[in-house]
């Protein structure tokens, strides 16, 4: 799919062979009006013009298609974004093709110049090794990776040309450890302009975010310490906390350290501990929960948006029905009231994740707490909670204290009214189709 956002018309073609030449000629003349172009077969390179700035290409075939996309991109002038999605590809063909490629032959004269790169899906080691030859990394400001294997990307992270990032997104079911944290630390140190970091992996909790004392009495900085004076946006999500509900990250000590050191932070996404895995119904307990678990964020004086990656599925008592939306709205109001003087710019709270965990996975996690066997969809002890969005509203009565409430918003309205707050674009899902669905409704 190649998108050119210019007008309001859209075309969709599907043909078992190549496209009809007359259709190609028509589109070449009229394509400044195309918003989205989707072609299941045929040579869409003929439709690319020097005006093309953003290319999103999905690949689900053999390795030659991947190389065809490289040929396409090399015909373009400087891009704003190049995104490659690999879904249901033949892994062995890809691995064989790229392991036999000669980079000097494939890319002898021209590298692809793009301000943003995004790769989603399985990419063989040979292809990843080709990226520094294929793309001019010194022009890259945003790198977004959704991948299974961290080690394939290690050579890219260590490339001296990768030094001008402002955004870095890394999402992987791979497990985090101290060695990986050191590789990230080197990357962060080299990229002095980095302002936005999204890190979603398993077992993030295994590496401390607070400074530690070494055996010789010196202080060991955390792997994000080099970002502390300048980081504007931070999203941390330990995938293990979904699989093991008793596992929480960041810990209170890590959260306290983050809020001490990241004074410039404006957007923060994290998952915090929930008592019993449910939203508390008692107002006093709700306030205690907010002030207790989130107390350190009161030190973030520049905070504008807070996103809590809480479960979308909870255990409930069927004898005590609840209004989920009303309860979450009340909790948002408590948060805004508490933070009003501490974080005066905090205006947006997002509760929950965009996509819910697969039913079978959730059931296996919660089966000890469920009283009734069967599917989650039919279980009266299970409650589904959609992602919810709230904005702070402050009204003043004459000579009175401000009245602070939480107003429900839609996802689209958040985007329109707070265009500089882009944390919603970072999701906790590891599925390509889930992210594409999110982008449609974003």
FIRO-232243 format. One record per residue (C-alpha): residue in three letters; z, x, y; residue number from 1. Coordinates in Angstrom, 1 decimal, padded with zeros to 4 digits. Example, Ala and Ser with C-alpha at 12.3 -4.5 7.8 and 13.67 -1.06 7.14 Angstrom:
2
node r ALA zz 007.8 xx 012.3 yy -004.5 k 1
node r SER zz 007.1 xx 013.7 yy -001.1 k 2
This chain:
442
node r UNK zz 000.0 xx 000.0 yy 000.0 k 1
node r UNK zz -000.9 xx 001.3 yy 003.4 k 2
node r UNK zz 000.6 xx -000.5 yy 006.4 k 3
node r UNK zz -000.6 xx -000.3 yy 010.0 k 4
node r UNK zz 001.6 xx -002.4 yy 012.3 k 5
node r UNK zz -000.7 xx -003.6 yy 015.0 k 6
node r UNK zz -001.1 xx -007.3 yy 015.0 k 7
node r UNK zz -000.4 xx -010.5 yy 013.0 k 8
node r UNK zz -003.1 xx -010.7 yy 010.4 k 9
node r UNK zz -002.7 xx -009.6 yy 006.8 k 10
node r UNK zz -005.1 xx -009.0 yy 004.0 k 11
node r UNK zz -004.5 xx -008.7 yy 000.3 k 12
node r UNK zz -007.2 xx -007.7 yy -002.1 k 13
node r UNK zz -007.2 xx -007.3 yy -005.9 k 14
node r UNK zz -010.3 xx -006.4 yy -007.9 k 15
node r UNK zz -010.7 xx -005.0 yy -011.4 k 16
node r UNK zz -013.0 xx -002.2 yy -010.1 k 17
node r UNK zz -013.7 xx -000.6 yy -006.7 k 18
node r UNK zz -013.8 xx -002.7 yy -003.6 k 19
node r UNK zz -017.0 xx -004.4 yy -002.4 k 20
node r UNK zz -018.7 xx -002.2 yy 000.2 k 21
node r UNK zz -019.2 xx -005.1 yy 002.6 k 22
node r UNK zz -015.4 xx -005.8 yy 002.5 k 23
node r UNK zz -014.7 xx -002.1 yy 003.2 k 24
node r UNK zz -017.1 xx -002.1 yy 006.1 k 25
node r UNK zz -015.5 xx -005.2 yy 007.6 k 26
node r UNK zz -012.1 xx -003.8 yy 007.3 k 27
node r UNK zz -013.2 xx -000.5 yy 008.9 k 28
node r UNK zz -014.3 xx -002.5 yy 012.0 k 29
node r UNK zz -011.3 xx -004.9 yy 012.1 k 30
node r UNK zz -008.4 xx -002.9 yy 010.7 k 31
node r UNK zz -006.6 xx -002.6 yy 014.0 k 32
node r UNK zz -005.5 xx -006.2 yy 013.3 k 33
node r UNK zz -004.1 xx -005.4 yy 009.9 k 34
node r UNK zz -000.3 xx -005.6 yy 009.4 k 35
node r UNK zz -000.1 xx -005.0 yy 005.7 k 36
node r UNK zz -002.9 xx -003.9 yy 003.3 k 37
node r UNK zz -002.4 xx -004.1 yy -000.4 k 38
node r UNK zz -005.0 xx -003.0 yy -002.9 k 39
node r UNK zz -004.4 xx -003.0 yy -006.6 k 40
node r UNK zz -007.6 xx -001.0 yy -007.4 k 41
node r UNK zz -010.3 xx 000.8 yy -005.4 k 42
node r UNK zz -010.5 xx 003.7 yy -002.9 k 43
node r UNK zz -008.3 xx 002.7 yy 000.0 k 44
node r UNK zz -008.8 xx 006.2 yy 001.6 k 45
node r UNK zz -011.9 xx 004.8 yy 003.3 k 46
node r UNK zz -009.6 xx 002.5 yy 005.3 k 47
node r UNK zz -007.5 xx 005.2 yy 006.9 k 48
node r UNK zz -008.2 xx 006.2 yy 010.5 k 49
node r UNK zz -006.8 xx 008.8 yy 012.8 k 50
node r UNK zz -004.6 xx 006.0 yy 014.2 k 51
node r UNK zz -002.6 xx 005.7 yy 011.0 k 52
node r UNK zz 000.9 xx 006.9 yy 011.5 k 53
node r UNK zz 003.0 xx 005.4 yy 008.7 k 54
node r UNK zz 002.0 xx 005.5 yy 005.0 k 55
node r UNK zz 004.0 xx 003.9 yy 002.1 k 56
node r UNK zz 002.3 xx 004.4 yy -001.2 k 57
node r UNK zz 003.4 xx 003.1 yy -004.6 k 58
node r UNK zz 002.2 xx 004.9 yy -007.7 k 59
node r UNK zz 002.4 xx 003.5 yy -011.3 k 60
node r UNK zz -000.2 xx 005.4 yy -013.2 k 61
node r UNK zz -001.3 xx 008.8 yy -014.2 k 62
node r UNK zz -000.8 xx 012.1 yy -012.4 k 63
node r UNK zz -004.3 xx 012.0 yy -010.8 k 64
node r UNK zz -003.1 xx 009.1 yy -008.7 k 65
node r UNK zz -000.3 xx 011.2 yy -007.3 k 66
node r UNK zz -002.7 xx 013.9 yy -006.3 k 67
node r UNK zz -005.0 xx 011.3 yy -004.7 k 68
node r UNK zz -002.2 xx 010.4 yy -002.4 k 69
node r UNK zz -001.9 xx 014.0 yy -001.4 k 70
node r UNK zz -005.6 xx 014.1 yy -000.6 k 71
node r UNK zz -005.2 xx 010.9 yy 001.4 k 72
node r UNK zz -002.3 xx 012.3 yy 003.5 k 73
node r UNK zz -004.1 xx 015.6 yy 004.2 k 74
node r UNK zz -006.8 xx 013.6 yy 005.9 k 75
node r UNK zz -004.3 xx 012.1 yy 008.4 k 76
node r UNK zz -003.2 xx 013.5 yy 011.6 k 77
node r UNK zz 000.5 xx 013.9 yy 012.4 k 78
node r UNK zz 002.5 xx 011.1 yy 010.6 k 79
node r UNK zz 005.6 xx 009.3 yy 011.6 k 80
node r UNK zz 006.5 xx 008.6 yy 008.0 k 81
node r UNK zz 005.2 xx 009.3 yy 004.5 k 82
node r UNK zz 006.9 xx 007.5 yy 001.6 k 83
node r UNK zz 006.1 xx 007.8 yy -002.0 k 84
node r UNK zz 007.4 xx 005.3 yy -004.6 k 85
node r UNK zz 007.0 xx 006.1 yy -008.3 k 86
node r UNK zz 007.7 xx 003.1 yy -010.5 k 87
node r UNK zz 007.0 xx 003.0 yy -014.2 k 88
node r UNK zz 004.9 xx 006.2 yy -014.2 k 89
node r UNK zz 004.0 xx 008.3 yy -017.2 k 90
node r UNK zz 006.7 xx 011.0 yy -016.9 k 91
node r UNK zz 005.1 xx 013.3 yy -019.4 k 92
node r UNK zz 001.7 xx 013.2 yy -017.7 k 93
node r UNK zz 003.2 xx 013.8 yy -014.3 k 94
node r UNK zz 005.2 xx 016.8 yy -015.6 k 95
node r UNK zz 002.2 xx 018.3 yy -017.4 k 96
node r UNK zz -000.1 xx 017.8 yy -014.4 k 97
node r UNK zz 002.2 xx 019.3 yy -011.7 k 98
node r UNK zz 003.4 xx 022.2 yy -013.9 k 99
node r UNK zz -000.2 xx 023.3 yy -014.2 k 100
node r UNK zz -001.1 xx 023.1 yy -010.5 k 101
node r UNK zz -001.8 xx 026.1 yy -008.3 k 102
node r UNK zz -000.2 xx 025.4 yy -004.9 k 103
node r UNK zz -002.4 xx 028.0 yy -003.2 k 104
node r UNK zz -005.5 xx 026.2 yy -004.6 k 105
node r UNK zz -004.3 xx 022.7 yy -003.8 k 106
node r UNK zz -003.0 xx 023.4 yy -000.3 k 107
node r UNK zz -004.9 xx 026.5 yy 001.0 k 108
node r UNK zz -005.3 xx 025.6 yy 004.7 k 109
node r UNK zz -003.5 xx 022.5 yy 005.7 k 110
node r UNK zz 000.0 xx 021.1 yy 005.2 k 111
node r UNK zz 000.9 xx 017.5 yy 005.7 k 112
node r UNK zz 002.9 xx 017.0 yy 008.9 k 113
node r UNK zz 005.3 xx 014.0 yy 008.9 k 114
node r UNK zz 008.4 xx 013.4 yy 010.9 k 115
node r UNK zz 010.0 xx 011.4 yy 008.0 k 116
node r UNK zz 009.7 xx 011.8 yy 004.2 k 117
node r UNK zz 010.9 xx 009.4 yy 001.6 k 118
node r UNK zz 010.7 xx 009.9 yy -002.2 k 119
node r UNK zz 011.8 xx 007.1 yy -004.5 k 120
node r UNK zz 011.8 xx 007.3 yy -008.3 k 121
node r UNK zz 011.3 xx 010.0 yy -010.9 k 122
node r UNK zz 009.6 xx 013.1 yy -009.5 k 123
node r UNK zz 008.9 xx 016.0 yy -012.0 k 124
node r UNK zz 010.2 xx 019.4 yy -011.1 k 125
node r UNK zz 006.7 xx 020.7 yy -010.6 k 126
node r UNK zz 005.9 xx 018.1 yy -008.0 k 127
node r UNK zz 009.2 xx 018.8 yy -006.2 k 128
node r UNK zz 008.5 xx 022.5 yy -006.2 k 129
node r UNK zz 005.1 xx 021.7 yy -004.5 k 130
node r UNK zz 006.7 xx 019.9 yy -001.6 k 131
node r UNK zz 007.4 xx 023.0 yy 000.6 k 132
node r UNK zz 003.7 xx 023.9 yy 000.1 k 133
node r UNK zz 002.5 xx 020.4 yy 000.6 k 134
node r UNK zz 004.5 xx 019.4 yy 003.7 k 135
node r UNK zz 005.4 xx 021.3 yy 006.9 k 136
node r UNK zz 009.1 xx 021.1 yy 006.6 k 137
node r UNK zz 009.8 xx 022.5 yy 010.0 k 138
node r UNK zz 008.6 xx 019.3 yy 011.6 k 139
node r UNK zz 010.7 xx 017.1 yy 009.3 k 140
node r UNK zz 013.6 xx 015.2 yy 010.9 k 141
node r UNK zz 014.4 xx 012.7 yy 008.3 k 142
node r UNK zz 014.6 xx 013.2 yy 004.5 k 143
node r UNK zz 015.4 xx 010.3 yy 002.2 k 144
node r UNK zz 015.7 xx 010.9 yy -001.5 k 145
node r UNK zz 016.3 xx 008.3 yy -004.3 k 146
node r UNK zz 016.3 xx 010.4 yy -007.4 k 147
node r UNK zz 017.9 xx 010.9 yy -010.8 k 148
node r UNK zz 018.2 xx 014.7 yy -010.9 k 149
node r UNK zz 019.9 xx 016.7 yy -008.2 k 150
node r UNK zz 018.8 xx 020.1 yy -009.6 k 151
node r UNK zz 015.1 xx 019.5 yy -009.1 k 152
node r UNK zz 015.7 xx 019.3 yy -005.4 k 153
node r UNK zz 017.9 xx 022.4 yy -005.1 k 154
node r UNK zz 015.0 xx 024.7 yy -004.1 k 155
node r UNK zz 013.9 xx 022.3 yy -001.4 k 156
node r UNK zz 017.5 xx 022.2 yy 000.0 k 157
node r UNK zz 017.5 xx 025.9 yy 000.3 k 158
node r UNK zz 014.2 xx 026.2 yy 002.0 k 159
node r UNK zz 014.6 xx 028.0 yy 005.3 k 160
node r UNK zz 011.9 xx 025.8 yy 006.9 k 161
node r UNK zz 014.1 xx 022.7 yy 006.3 k 162
node r UNK zz 016.2 xx 023.3 yy 009.4 k 163
node r UNK zz 015.5 xx 020.4 yy 011.9 k 164
node r UNK zz 016.9 xx 017.4 yy 010.1 k 165
node r UNK zz 018.6 xx 014.7 yy 012.1 k 166
node r UNK zz 018.9 xx 012.2 yy 009.2 k 167
node r UNK zz 019.6 xx 013.0 yy 005.5 k 168
node r UNK zz 019.9 xx 010.4 yy 002.8 k 169
node r UNK zz 020.6 xx 011.3 yy -000.8 k 170
node r UNK zz 021.1 xx 008.5 yy -003.4 k 171
node r UNK zz 021.4 xx 009.5 yy -007.1 k 172
node r UNK zz 023.3 xx 008.4 yy -010.2 k 173
node r UNK zz 023.8 xx 012.1 yy -010.9 k 174
node r UNK zz 027.4 xx 013.3 yy -010.9 k 175
node r UNK zz 028.8 xx 015.3 yy -007.9 k 176
node r UNK zz 030.7 xx 018.5 yy -008.4 k 177
node r UNK zz 031.8 xx 021.6 yy -006.4 k 178
node r UNK zz 028.6 xx 023.5 yy -007.0 k 179
node r UNK zz 026.5 xx 020.6 yy -005.6 k 180
node r UNK zz 028.8 xx 020.4 yy -002.6 k 181
node r UNK zz 028.2 xx 024.0 yy -001.8 k 182
node r UNK zz 024.4 xx 023.4 yy -001.9 k 183
node r UNK zz 024.9 xx 020.5 yy 000.5 k 184
node r UNK zz 027.2 xx 022.6 yy 002.7 k 185
node r UNK zz 024.4 xx 025.2 yy 003.1 k 186
node r UNK zz 021.9 xx 022.5 yy 004.0 k 187
node r UNK zz 024.2 xx 021.0 yy 006.5 k 188
node r UNK zz 025.1 xx 024.3 yy 008.1 k 189
node r UNK zz 021.4 xx 025.2 yy 008.5 k 190
node r UNK zz 020.5 xx 021.8 yy 010.1 k 191
node r UNK zz 022.5 xx 022.0 yy 013.3 k 192
node r UNK zz 020.8 xx 018.8 yy 014.6 k 193
node r UNK zz 022.0 xx 016.6 yy 011.7 k 194
node r UNK zz 023.6 xx 013.4 yy 013.1 k 195
node r UNK zz 023.3 xx 010.9 yy 010.3 k 196
node r UNK zz 024.4 xx 011.5 yy 006.7 k 197
node r UNK zz 024.2 xx 009.0 yy 003.8 k 198
node r UNK zz 025.5 xx 010.4 yy 000.5 k 199
node r UNK zz 025.7 xx 008.1 yy -002.6 k 200
node r UNK zz 026.4 xx 009.7 yy -005.9 k 201
node r UNK zz 028.7 xx 009.5 yy -008.9 k 202
node r UNK zz 032.1 xx 011.2 yy -008.7 k 203
node r UNK zz 032.1 xx 012.0 yy -005.1 k 204
node r UNK zz 035.9 xx 011.8 yy -005.3 k 205
node r UNK zz 036.0 xx 015.0 yy -007.4 k 206
node r UNK zz 035.4 xx 017.2 yy -004.3 k 207
node r UNK zz 038.0 xx 016.9 yy -001.5 k 208
node r UNK zz 036.9 xx 016.0 yy 002.0 k 209
node r UNK zz 040.1 xx 017.3 yy 003.6 k 210
node r UNK zz 040.7 xx 021.0 yy 004.3 k 211
node r UNK zz 042.6 xx 022.8 yy 001.5 k 212
node r UNK zz 044.7 xx 025.9 yy 001.4 k 213
node r UNK zz 043.4 xx 028.9 yy -000.6 k 214
node r UNK zz 045.6 xx 031.1 yy -002.7 k 215
node r UNK zz 045.7 xx 033.7 yy 000.1 k 216
node r UNK zz 046.9 xx 031.1 yy 002.6 k 217
node r UNK zz 043.6 xx 030.7 yy 004.4 k 218
node r UNK zz 042.1 xx 027.2 yy 005.0 k 219
node r UNK zz 039.0 xx 026.1 yy 003.0 k 220
node r UNK zz 036.8 xx 023.7 yy 005.0 k 221
node r UNK zz 035.2 xx 020.7 yy 003.4 k 222
node r UNK zz 031.5 xx 020.6 yy 002.7 k 223
node r UNK zz 030.9 xx 018.3 yy 005.7 k 224
node r UNK zz 033.0 xx 020.3 yy 008.1 k 225
node r UNK zz 030.0 xx 021.9 yy 009.9 k 226
node r UNK zz 028.9 xx 018.4 yy 010.8 k 227
node r UNK zz 032.2 xx 017.3 yy 012.3 k 228
node r UNK zz 031.6 xx 017.9 yy 016.0 k 229
node r UNK zz 028.2 xx 016.0 yy 016.1 k 230
node r UNK zz 027.9 xx 013.5 yy 013.3 k 231
node r UNK zz 027.1 xx 010.0 yy 014.6 k 232
node r UNK zz 026.7 xx 008.1 yy 011.3 k 233
node r UNK zz 028.3 xx 008.5 yy 007.9 k 234
node r UNK zz 027.8 xx 006.5 yy 004.7 k 235
node r UNK zz 029.8 xx 007.6 yy 001.6 k 236
node r UNK zz 029.7 xx 005.6 yy -001.7 k 237
node r UNK zz 030.9 xx 006.8 yy -005.0 k 238
node r UNK zz 028.9 xx 005.0 yy -007.7 k 239
node r UNK zz 031.7 xx 005.6 yy -010.2 k 240
node r UNK zz 033.9 xx 003.2 yy -008.2 k 241
node r UNK zz 031.6 xx 000.4 yy -009.3 k 242
node r UNK zz 031.8 xx 001.4 yy -013.0 k 243
node r UNK zz 035.6 xx 002.1 yy -012.8 k 244
node r UNK zz 037.2 xx -000.4 yy -010.4 k 245
node r UNK zz 040.4 xx 001.6 yy -010.3 k 246
node r UNK zz 038.6 xx 004.6 yy -008.9 k 247
node r UNK zz 038.4 xx 004.6 yy -005.1 k 248
node r UNK zz 036.7 xx 007.0 yy -002.7 k 249
node r UNK zz 037.5 xx 008.2 yy -000.1 k 250
node r UNK zz 041.2 xx 008.6 yy -000.8 k 251
node r UNK zz 043.7 xx 007.9 yy 002.0 k 252
node r UNK zz 044.0 xx 011.6 yy 002.6 k 253
node r UNK zz 040.2 xx 012.1 yy 002.7 k 254
node r UNK zz 039.8 xx 009.1 yy 005.0 k 255
node r UNK zz 042.5 xx 010.4 yy 007.3 k 256
node r UNK zz 040.8 xx 013.9 yy 007.4 k 257
node r UNK zz 037.4 xx 012.3 yy 008.1 k 258
node r UNK zz 038.8 xx 010.3 yy 011.0 k 259
node r UNK zz 040.6 xx 013.4 yy 012.4 k 260
node r UNK zz 037.5 xx 015.6 yy 012.4 k 261
node r UNK zz 034.6 xx 013.2 yy 013.0 k 262
node r UNK zz 035.5 xx 012.1 yy 016.6 k 263
node r UNK zz 031.9 xx 011.4 yy 017.5 k 264
node r UNK zz 031.3 xx 008.9 yy 014.6 k 265
node r UNK zz 029.7 xx 005.6 yy 015.7 k 266
node r UNK zz 028.8 xx 004.1 yy 012.3 k 267
node r UNK zz 030.8 xx 004.4 yy 009.1 k 268
node r UNK zz 030.1 xx 003.0 yy 005.7 k 269
node r UNK zz 032.7 xx 003.3 yy 002.9 k 270
node r UNK zz 034.4 xx 001.4 yy 000.0 k 271
node r UNK zz 038.1 xx 000.8 yy 000.3 k 272
node r UNK zz 040.7 xx -000.2 yy -002.3 k 273
node r UNK zz 041.1 xx -003.9 yy -002.9 k 274
node r UNK zz 044.4 xx -005.3 yy -004.2 k 275
node r UNK zz 043.6 xx -006.9 yy -007.6 k 276
node r UNK zz 039.9 xx -006.8 yy -006.8 k 277
node r UNK zz 040.0 xx -009.9 yy -004.7 k 278
node r UNK zz 040.2 xx -010.9 yy -001.0 k 279
node r UNK zz 043.8 xx -011.8 yy -000.2 k 280
node r UNK zz 044.3 xx -015.4 yy 000.7 k 281
node r UNK zz 047.6 xx -015.1 yy 002.6 k 282
node r UNK zz 047.1 xx -014.2 yy 006.3 k 283
node r UNK zz 050.0 xx -011.8 yy 006.5 k 284
node r UNK zz 048.8 xx -010.0 yy 003.4 k 285
node r UNK zz 045.3 xx -009.8 yy 004.9 k 286
node r UNK zz 046.5 xx -008.2 yy 008.1 k 287
node r UNK zz 048.7 xx -005.8 yy 006.1 k 288
node r UNK zz 045.6 xx -004.9 yy 004.0 k 289
node r UNK zz 043.5 xx -004.2 yy 007.0 k 290
node r UNK zz 046.1 xx -002.1 yy 008.8 k 291
node r UNK zz 047.1 xx -000.3 yy 005.7 k 292
node r UNK zz 043.8 xx 000.7 yy 004.1 k 293
node r UNK zz 041.8 xx 001.1 yy 007.3 k 294
node r UNK zz 044.5 xx 002.5 yy 009.6 k 295
node r UNK zz 042.9 xx 006.0 yy 010.0 k 296
node r UNK zz 039.7 xx 004.5 yy 011.6 k 297
node r UNK zz 041.8 xx 003.7 yy 014.6 k 298
node r UNK zz 041.2 xx 007.4 yy 015.5 k 299
node r UNK zz 037.5 xx 006.9 yy 015.8 k 300
node r UNK zz 037.3 xx 006.0 yy 019.5 k 301
node r UNK zz 033.5 xx 005.8 yy 019.5 k 302
node r UNK zz 033.1 xx 003.6 yy 016.4 k 303
node r UNK zz 030.6 xx 000.7 yy 016.8 k 304
node r UNK zz 029.8 xx -000.5 yy 013.3 k 305
node r UNK zz 031.9 xx -000.5 yy 010.1 k 306
node r UNK zz 030.4 xx -001.4 yy 006.7 k 307
node r UNK zz 032.7 xx -001.9 yy 003.8 k 308
node r UNK zz 030.9 xx -001.6 yy 000.4 k 309
node r UNK zz 033.1 xx -004.1 yy -001.4 k 310
node r UNK zz 032.4 xx -005.9 yy -004.7 k 311
node r UNK zz 030.2 xx -008.9 yy -004.6 k 312
node r UNK zz 031.8 xx -010.3 yy -007.7 k 313
node r UNK zz 035.5 xx -011.0 yy -007.9 k 314
node r UNK zz 038.1 xx -012.6 yy -010.2 k 315
node r UNK zz 039.6 xx -015.8 yy -008.9 k 316
node r UNK zz 042.1 xx -018.4 yy -009.9 k 317
node r UNK zz 040.2 xx -021.6 yy -010.7 k 318
node r UNK zz 043.3 xx -023.7 yy -009.8 k 319
node r UNK zz 043.3 xx -022.3 yy -006.2 k 320
node r UNK zz 039.8 xx -022.8 yy -004.8 k 321
node r UNK zz 039.0 xx -020.8 yy -001.7 k 322
node r UNK zz 036.5 xx -020.8 yy 001.2 k 323
node r UNK zz 035.1 xx -017.3 yy 000.8 k 324
node r UNK zz 033.2 xx -017.2 yy 004.1 k 325
node r UNK zz 036.1 xx -018.5 yy 006.1 k 326
node r UNK zz 038.5 xx -016.0 yy 004.5 k 327
node r UNK zz 036.2 xx -013.0 yy 005.2 k 328
node r UNK zz 035.7 xx -014.2 yy 008.8 k 329
node r UNK zz 039.5 xx -014.4 yy 009.3 k 330
node r UNK zz 039.8 xx -010.9 yy 007.9 k 331
node r UNK zz 037.1 xx -009.7 yy 010.3 k 332
node r UNK zz 038.9 xx -011.2 yy 013.2 k 333
node r UNK zz 042.1 xx -009.5 yy 012.2 k 334
node r UNK zz 040.2 xx -006.2 yy 012.1 k 335
node r UNK zz 038.6 xx -006.7 yy 015.5 k 336
node r UNK zz 042.0 xx -007.7 yy 017.1 k 337
node r UNK zz 043.8 xx -004.7 yy 015.7 k 338
node r UNK zz 041.0 xx -002.3 yy 016.6 k 339
node r UNK zz 040.3 xx -003.7 yy 020.1 k 340
node r UNK zz 042.3 xx -001.2 yy 022.0 k 341
node r UNK zz 042.0 xx 001.7 yy 019.5 k 342
node r UNK zz 038.2 xx 001.4 yy 019.0 k 343
node r UNK zz 037.0 xx -000.7 yy 022.0 k 344
node r UNK zz 033.3 xx -000.2 yy 021.1 k 345
node r UNK zz 033.7 xx -001.6 yy 017.5 k 346
node r UNK zz 031.5 xx -004.7 yy 017.5 k 347
node r UNK zz 030.0 xx -005.1 yy 014.1 k 348
node r UNK zz 031.6 xx -005.5 yy 010.6 k 349
node r UNK zz 029.5 xx -005.7 yy 007.4 k 350
node r UNK zz 031.4 xx -006.9 yy 004.3 k 351
node r UNK zz 029.9 xx -006.3 yy 000.9 k 352
node r UNK zz 026.8 xx -004.8 yy -000.7 k 353
node r UNK zz 023.3 xx -006.1 yy -000.4 k 354
node r UNK zz 022.7 xx -006.2 yy -004.2 k 355
node r UNK zz 025.2 xx -007.1 yy -006.9 k 356
node r UNK zz 025.9 xx -005.2 yy -010.0 k 357
node r UNK zz 024.1 xx -006.3 yy -013.2 k 358
node r UNK zz 026.0 xx -009.2 yy -014.8 k 359
node r UNK zz 026.3 xx -007.4 yy -018.2 k 360
node r UNK zz 027.7 xx -004.3 yy -016.5 k 361
node r UNK zz 030.2 xx -006.3 yy -014.4 k 362
node r UNK zz 031.2 xx -008.4 yy -017.4 k 363
node r UNK zz 032.0 xx -005.2 yy -019.4 k 364
node r UNK zz 034.2 xx -004.0 yy -016.5 k 365
node r UNK zz 036.0 xx -007.2 yy -016.0 k 366
node r UNK zz 036.3 xx -008.6 yy -019.5 k 367
node r UNK zz 040.0 xx -007.7 yy -019.8 k 368
node r UNK zz 040.7 xx -009.8 yy -016.8 k 369
node r UNK zz 038.5 xx -012.8 yy -017.8 k 370
node r UNK zz 040.3 xx -015.6 yy -019.6 k 371
node r UNK zz 037.1 xx -017.3 yy -020.8 k 372
node r UNK zz 034.5 xx -015.6 yy -022.9 k 373
node r UNK zz 030.8 xx -016.1 yy -022.0 k 374
node r UNK zz 028.4 xx -015.2 yy -019.2 k 375
node r UNK zz 029.6 xx -014.5 yy -015.7 k 376
node r UNK zz 027.3 xx -017.2 yy -014.3 k 377
node r UNK zz 029.2 xx -019.9 yy -016.2 k 378
node r UNK zz 032.7 xx -018.3 yy -016.0 k 379
node r UNK zz 035.1 xx -020.3 yy -013.7 k 380
node r UNK zz 037.2 xx -017.2 yy -013.2 k 381
node r UNK zz 034.3 xx -015.3 yy -011.5 k 382
node r UNK zz 033.3 xx -015.7 yy -007.8 k 383
node r UNK zz 030.1 xx -014.4 yy -006.3 k 384
node r UNK zz 030.3 xx -013.3 yy -002.7 k 385
node r UNK zz 027.2 xx -012.6 yy -000.6 k 386
node r UNK zz 027.0 xx -009.8 yy 001.9 k 387
node r UNK zz 028.4 xx -011.0 yy 005.2 k 388
node r UNK zz 027.9 xx -009.9 yy 008.8 k 389
node r UNK zz 030.3 xx -010.4 yy 011.8 k 390
node r UNK zz 030.2 xx -009.5 yy 015.5 k 391
node r UNK zz 033.2 xx -009.3 yy 017.8 k 392
node r UNK zz 033.5 xx -011.9 yy 020.5 k 393
node r UNK zz 035.9 xx -011.5 yy 023.4 k 394
node r UNK zz 036.7 xx -014.5 yy 025.7 k 395
node r UNK zz 039.3 xx -014.4 yy 028.5 k 396
node r UNK zz 041.4 xx -017.2 yy 029.8 k 397
node r UNK zz 042.4 xx -016.9 yy 033.4 k 398
node r UNK zz 045.3 xx -014.4 yy 033.7 k 399
node r UNK zz 045.7 xx -014.5 yy 030.0 k 400
node r UNK zz 045.2 xx -012.0 yy 027.1 k 401
node r UNK zz 041.7 xx -011.7 yy 025.6 k 402
node r UNK zz 040.9 xx -014.0 yy 022.7 k 403
node r UNK zz 039.2 xx -012.0 yy 020.0 k 404
node r UNK zz 037.3 xx -013.7 yy 017.2 k 405
node r UNK zz 034.6 xx -012.8 yy 014.6 k 406
node r UNK zz 031.3 xx -014.6 yy 014.9 k 407
node r UNK zz 029.0 xx -014.8 yy 011.8 k 408
node r UNK zz 025.6 xx -013.2 yy 012.3 k 409
node r UNK zz 022.5 xx -012.9 yy 010.1 k 410
node r UNK zz 021.1 xx -009.6 yy 008.9 k 411
node r UNK zz 018.0 xx -010.0 yy 011.1 k 412
node r UNK zz 020.1 xx -010.8 yy 014.2 k 413
node r UNK zz 022.2 xx -007.7 yy 013.7 k 414
node r UNK zz 019.0 xx -005.7 yy 013.6 k 415
node r UNK zz 017.5 xx -007.4 yy 016.7 k 416
node r UNK zz 020.7 xx -007.3 yy 018.9 k 417
node r UNK zz 022.0 xx -003.9 yy 017.8 k 418
node r UNK zz 018.8 xx -001.8 yy 017.3 k 419
node r UNK zz 020.6 xx 001.5 yy 017.6 k 420
node r UNK zz 022.9 xx 000.7 yy 014.7 k 421
node r UNK zz 020.9 xx 001.4 yy 011.6 k 422
node r UNK zz 023.6 xx 001.7 yy 009.0 k 423
node r UNK zz 022.3 xx -001.5 yy 007.3 k 424
node r UNK zz 019.2 xx 000.4 yy 006.4 k 425
node r UNK zz 021.3 xx 002.5 yy 004.0 k 426
node r UNK zz 022.0 xx 000.5 yy 000.8 k 427
node r UNK zz 024.2 xx 001.2 yy -002.2 k 428
node r UNK zz 021.6 xx 000.1 yy -004.7 k 429
node r UNK zz 019.8 xx 002.7 yy -006.9 k 430
node r UNK zz 016.9 xx 000.4 yy -007.8 k 431
node r UNK zz 013.5 xx 000.7 yy -006.1 k 432
node r UNK zz 012.8 xx -003.0 yy -006.3 k 433
node r UNK zz 016.2 xx -003.9 yy -004.9 k 434
node r UNK zz 015.6 xx -001.7 yy -001.8 k 435
node r UNK zz 012.1 xx -003.1 yy -001.3 k 436
node r UNK zz 013.6 xx -006.6 yy -001.4 k 437
node r UNK zz 016.3 xx -005.5 yy 001.1 k 438
node r UNK zz 013.6 xx -004.2 yy 003.5 k 439
node r UNK zz 011.8 xx -007.5 yy 003.4 k 440
node r UNK zz 014.8 xx -009.4 yy 004.7 k 441
node r UNK zz 016.1 xx -006.7 yy 006.9 k 442
